[in-house]
Amino acid sequence: MDRWTEVELFIQIAEQGSLSRAAEAVGVSNATASRLLAGLEERLAARLVQRNTRRLYLTDIGQDFYRRCKAIAGDMAEAEAAVNAASVNPSGTLTVTASLSCCLEHVVPLLPEFHRRYPDITVQIVAANRYYDIIDNNVDLAIRTREYEADSNITIRRLAEMRRILAASPEYLARNGVPAAPEDLADHRMLVYTYANRPDELRFTRRGRTQSVRIQPFLEANDGQILRNAALDGLGILIQPSYIVHDDVVAGRLVPVLGDYELPRLMMNIAYPSRRHLPAKVRAFIDFLVEDFRKNEYERRWLL
């Protein structure tokens, strides 16, 4: 038995005046309760309880020890209540990291409704296009386009699969022509995302056949919004996930090219530290985000 059980038993003995009733309250046998009390007195080298045929009484040292134990038990109950309240009522600071594009499109627009539902949660956003180490940087959750996490201590929750799209403004295509095949990209200005996997090479699949094409960047940037704005200004052809350019394509501001060819798809995931008891603030945001993705059918849109 641990020391906390000894303390709990001693408090019950002091308040019940009976070893058997104290044992019942703590959930141990009378024999175990007797051994616990004897072990406690032996460890403290002090007599805590006096016994007679009808009742147990605390010694002066026992009375002082009882007052101290009762205060400690009160503090423990308060601490447990605070933790329980936090698990039932989401509160505290929630640190979320995602790319700037994802923050602008899928985090910030949700905050008014999220704060209305959970007024006791403060959201801290870390916009970063490189992947933060979640545990080392005390991040509660990350939203990112990554197929897996190398760290087994990270849990993945799938949000949506998406295509990668090549697109340019109507003005650019009117001036420079529309590429008919991947090799035609050599004659075009390419707007390239620096952090892409092998950014200077594109792997296309069409009708079961895959080919790789090397491209020469006209503009490189470490943020998708920079490339999007450059494409809108007619500077060239970008290669971006559909979640970044979907609205521009629907509005006609950008025109997809090489639509018969497909680049490797991406998966948008939520990543968070694996814990047996997930903090309520994290669970609340994950559920809220998943609900928003389902309601807006983002995966269906992004795979068209």
C-alpha positions in Angstrom: 0.0 0.0 0.0 1.3 3.5 -0.7 1.6 6.3 1.8 -1.5 8.1 0.5 -3.6 5.1 1.5 -2.1 5.3 5.0 -3.0 9.0 5.2 -6.5 8.4 4.0 -7.0 5.6 6.4 -5.6 7.6 9.3 -8.0 10.5 8.5 -10.9 8.1 8.6 -9.8 6.6 11.9 -9.6 10.0 13.4 -13.1 11.0 12.1 -14.9 7.6 12.6 -13.3 6.6 15.9 -13.3 3.0 14.6 -10.8 0.9 12.8 -13.4 -1.2 11.1 -15.5 1.8 9.9 -12.3 3.4 8.6 -11.3 0.3 6.8 -14.7 0.1 5.1 -14.5 3.8 4.1 -11.1 3.3 2.5 -12.0 -0.1 1.0 -9.6 -2.4 2.7 -10.0 -5.3 5.1 -9.8 -4.8 8.9 -6.5 -6.8 8.9 -5.0 -4.6 6.2 -6.2 -1.5 8.0 -4.5 -2.7 11.2 -1.2 -3.4 9.3 -1.4 0.1 7.6 -1.8 1.9 10.9 1.0 -0.1 12.6 3.2 0.6 9.6 2.4 4.3 9.7 3.2 4.6 13.4 6.4 2.5 13.0 7.6 4.7 10.1 6.9 7.9 12.0 8.3 6.4 15.3 5.3 7.8 17.1 2.1 6.6 18.7 -0.8 8.2 16.9 -3.8 6.3 18.2 -4.7 5.0 21.7 -7.1 2.1 21.9 -9.6 0.9 24.5 -12.3 -1.7 24.3 -14.9 0.7 22.9 -13.1 3.4 20.8 -9.9 4.7 19.3 -8.5 8.1 20.4 -5.8 10.2 18.9 -2.8 11.1 20.9 -1.6 14.7 21.0 0.9 13.9 18.2 -1.9 12.1 16.4 -4.1 15.2 16.7 -1.4 17.4 15.2 -0.7 14.9 12.4 -4.5 14.6 11.7 -4.8 18.4 11.2 -1.9 18.4 8.8 -3.2 15.3 6.9 -6.6 16.9 6.6 -5.2 20.0 5.1 -3.2 18.0 2.6 -6.2 15.9 1.7 -8.2 19.2 1.2 -5.5 20.5 -1.2 -5.5 17.2 -3.1 -9.3 17.3 -3.4 -9.1 20.8 -4.7 -6.4 19.9 -7.2 -8.4 17.0 -8.5 -11.5 19.1 -8.8 -9.6 21.7 -10.8 -8.3 19.1 -13.2 -11.7 17.5 -13.5 -13.3 20.9 -14.2 -10.7 21.6 -16.9 -11.4 18.2 -18.5 -15.2 18.8 -18.5 -15.1 22.6 -19.2 -12.5 23.3 -21.9 -10.3 26.2 -20.8 -6.7 27.5 -21.0 -4.4 28.5 -23.9 -4.5 26.3 -27.0 -1.5 26.5 -29.2 -2.2 25.7 -32.9 0.4 25.7 -35.7 -0.3 25.5 -39.4 0.9 27.0 -42.7 0.0 30.7 -43.2 -2.5 29.7 -46.0 -4.2 27.2 -43.7 -4.3 29.7 -40.8 -5.9 32.3 -43.1 -8.4 29.9 -44.7 -9.3 27.4 -42.0 -8.3 28.6 -38.6 -8.9 32.3 -38.3 -12.4 32.3 -39.9 -13.5 29.7 -37.4 -12.4 31.6 -34.3 -15.5 33.8 -33.8 -17.8 30.8 -33.5 -15.2 28.8 -31.6 -14.9 31.5 -29.0 -18.6 31.8 -28.7 -18.8 28.1 -27.9 -15.7 28.0 -25.7 -15.2 31.4 -24.1 -12.6 30.1 -21.7 -10.1 29.0 -24.3 -7.5 31.4 -25.6 -6.1 30.4 -29.0 -2.5 31.0 -29.8 -1.6 30.7 -33.5 1.8 29.9 -34.8 1.9 30.3 -38.6 4.8 28.3 -39.9 5.3 26.7 -43.3 8.0 24.4 -42.0 6.8 21.6 -39.6 7.2 22.5 -36.0 8.3 19.7 -33.6 5.0 19.5 -31.7 6.4 18.1 -28.4 9.6 20.2 -28.2 7.7 23.4 -28.9 4.8 22.7 -26.6 2.3 22.8 -29.4 -1.2 21.4 -28.7 -2.0 20.5 -32.3 -0.8 21.1 -35.8 -2.7 21.1 -39.1 -0.5 20.0 -42.0 -0.3 18.2 -45.3 1.8 15.2 -44.3 1.1 11.5 -44.9 2.7 10.3 -41.6 4.6 11.4 -38.5 8.0 9.8 -37.9 7.4 10.2 -34.1 5.2 7.4 -32.7 4.2 9.8 -29.9 2.2 11.8 -32.4 -1.4 10.9 -33.2 -2.9 11.7 -36.7 -6.5 12.6 -37.4 -7.4 12.8 -41.1 -9.1 15.9 -42.3 -9.2 15.7 -46.1 -7.4 14.4 -49.2 -6.7 16.9 -52.0 -5.2 17.3 -55.4 -2.3 19.5 -56.4 -3.1 21.8 -59.2 -1.2 23.7 -61.9 -2.9 27.0 -62.7 -2.3 30.4 -64.2 -4.2 33.6 -64.8 -6.2 33.9 -68.0 -4.0 36.9 -68.9 -0.8 34.8 -68.6 -2.2 32.0 -70.7 -3.4 34.4 -73.3 0.1 35.8 -73.7 2.1 32.6 -73.4 -0.2 29.8 -74.5 -1.6 26.8 -72.7 0.7 23.8 -72.2 -0.6 20.7 -73.8 1.8 18.2 -72.2 4.1 18.2 -69.1 7.2 18.7 -71.3 5.7 22.0 -72.5 6.3 23.5 -69.0 9.9 24.0 -70.0 8.7 27.0 -72.1 6.7 28.6 -69.2 7.5 30.6 -66.1 7.0 28.4 -63.1 6.1 29.6 -59.7 7.6 27.1 -57.3 7.0 26.4 -53.6 10.4 26.0 -51.9 9.3 23.5 -49.2 7.7 21.0 -51.7 9.2 17.6 -51.9 11.7 17.9 -54.8 10.4 21.3 -55.9 12.3 21.3 -59.2 10.7 18.0 -60.4 7.1 17.1 -61.1 5.8 13.6 -61.3 2.7 13.3 -63.5 0.4 10.3 -63.9 -2.0 9.8 -66.8 -3.9 6.7 -67.8 -1.6 4.6 -65.6 1.6 6.0 -67.0 3.9 8.1 -64.9 6.5 10.6 -66.1 8.8 13.0 -64.3 9.5 16.5 -65.7 12.2 18.8 -64.4 11.2 22.5 -64.2 13.1 25.7 -64.0 11.7 28.1 -61.4 10.9 31.6 -62.5 9.9 32.6 -58.9 10.5 30.6 -55.7 8.8 31.3 -52.4 8.3 29.6 -49.1 4.7 30.5 -48.8 1.7 29.5 -51.0 0.0 32.9 -50.7 3.0 34.6 -52.3 2.8 32.2 -55.2 -1.0 32.6 -55.4 -0.7 36.4 -55.6 2.1 36.1 -58.2 -0.1 33.8 -60.3 -3.1 36.2 -60.0 -0.8 39.0 -61.2 0.1 37.0 -64.3 3.6 36.1 -63.5 3.4 32.4 -64.3 2.1 28.9 -63.6 1.9 27.8 -59.9 1.7 24.3 -58.4 -0.3 24.4 -55.2 -2.7 22.2 -53.2 -6.3 22.7 -54.2 -7.3 24.2 -50.9 -5.2 27.3 -51.6 -6.5 27.9 -55.2 -10.0 26.3 -55.2 -11.9 29.6 -54.8 -9.8 31.3 -57.5 -10.4 28.5 -60.0 -14.2 28.5 -59.3 -14.2 32.3 -59.8 -12.2 32.1 -63.0 -9.3 34.2 -61.6 -7.0 31.2 -62.2 -7.3 28.5 -64.9 -6.1 24.9 -64.3 -3.7 23.5 -66.9 -2.8 19.9 -67.7 -6.0 18.8 -66.2 -5.7 15.3 -67.7 -2.6 14.7 -65.7 -2.4 14.2 -61.9 0.3 15.0 -59.5 0.7 13.0 -56.2 -2.2 13.9 -53.9 -1.8 15.4 -50.4 -3.5 14.7 -47.2 -4.4 17.4 -44.7 -4.1 16.0 -41.2 -4.4 17.1 -37.6 -1.4 16.0 -35.6 -1.2 16.1 -31.8 0.7 14.5 -28.9 -0.5 11.0 -28.1 -2.0 11.1 -24.6 -4.2 8.7 -22.7 -6.3 11.7 -21.5 -6.5 14.3 -24.2 -7.0 17.8 -22.7 -10.5 19.1 -23.2 -9.4 22.2 -25.0 -7.6 20.1 -27.6 -10.5 17.7 -28.0 -12.9 20.7 -28.4 -10.9 22.2 -31.2 -10.3 18.9 -33.0 -14.0 18.1 -33.0 -14.9 21.7 -34.1 -12.4 21.5 -37.0 -13.6 18.1 -38.1 -17.2 19.3 -38.0 -16.4 22.3 -40.1 -14.6 20.2 -42.8 -17.5 17.7 -42.9 -20.1 20.5 -43.1 -18.3 22.3 -46.0 -17.4 19.1 -47.8 -13.9 20.3 -48.4 -12.6 16.9 -49.6 -15.2 16.7 -52.3 -14.4 20.2 -53.5 -10.6 19.6 -53.4 -10.7 16.4 -55.4 -12.8 17.8 -58.3 
